[in-house]
C-alpha cells in the first residue's frame, strides 16, 4: 500500500521562481511501510502530490502485469 504524506516547495519563493510555470516540490510518501522523499517539478504542492500518486499507481499496475 502507498500513500502521499505531504508536499512543499523545495526553495523559498523569489521573483525568479514566481515567474516560472513549475518549480521543484519535495513530496514525502510511504510505500509498503517505508517512507520516501522525492523532488518533482509542479505548479503547486497539490499538483506535485497528484503526480506522485499517479506515478505510484502506474508502478503498482506495472508490477501487477508482470506477475499475471
C-alpha positions as CSV (number, residue, x, y, z in Angstrom):
1,X,0.0,0.0,0.0
2,X,1.2,3.5,-0.7
3,X,0.1,7.0,0.4
4,X,1.3,10.5,-0.2
5,X,2.0,12.3,3.1
6,X,2.8,15.9,2.2
7,X,4.4,18.3,-0.4
8,X,6.1,21.6,-0.1
9,X,8.2,23.9,-2.3
10,X,11.9,22.9,-2.3
11,X,13.1,26.5,-2.2
12,X,11.7,29.9,-1.0
13,X,9.7,31.9,-3.4
14,X,11.7,34.6,-5.3
15,X,10.9,36.9,-8.2
16,X,12.5,34.3,-10.5
17,X,10.5,31.3,-9.2
18,X,7.3,33.4,-9.2
19,X,7.8,33.8,-12.9
20,X,8.3,30.1,-13.5
21,X,5.4,27.8,-14.6
22,X,6.6,25.0,-12.5
23,X,9.0,24.8,-9.5
24,X,10.6,22.0,-7.6
25,X,8.5,20.5,-4.8
26,X,9.5,18.0,-2.2
27,X,6.9,15.2,-1.8
28,X,7.0,12.8,1.1
29,X,5.2,9.5,0.6
30,X,5.1,6.0,2.1
31,X,5.1,2.7,0.1
32,X,4.8,-0.7,1.8
33,X,5.5,0.9,5.2
34,X,8.8,2.6,4.1
35,X,8.9,6.4,3.9
36,X,10.4,8.1,0.8
37,X,11.1,11.7,-0.3
38,X,11.3,12.8,-3.9
39,X,11.6,16.1,-5.7
40,X,9.3,16.8,-8.7
41,X,8.6,19.9,-10.8
42,X,4.9,21.0,-10.5
43,X,2.7,24.1,-10.5
44,X,1.8,23.8,-6.8
45,X,2.1,21.3,-3.9
46,X,-1.3,19.7,-4.7
47,X,-0.2,19.1,-8.3
48,X,3.1,17.6,-7.1
49,X,1.2,15.2,-4.8
50,X,-1.1,14.2,-7.7
51,X,1.9,13.5,-9.9
52,X,3.5,11.2,-7.3
53,X,0.1,9.4,-6.7
54,X,-0.1,8.8,-10.5
55,X,3.5,7.5,-10.6
56,X,2.8,5.2,-7.7
57,X,-0.4,3.9,-9.3
58,X,1.4,3.2,-12.6
59,X,4.2,1.4,-10.8
60,X,1.6,-0.7,-9.0
61,X,-0.2,-1.5,-12.2
62,X,3.0,-2.4,-14.0
63,X,4.1,-4.8,-11.2
64,X,0.7,-6.5,-11.3
65,X,1.0,-7.1,-15.0
66,X,4.5,-8.7,-14.6
67,X,3.1,-11.4,-12.4
68,X,-0.2,-12.1,-14.0
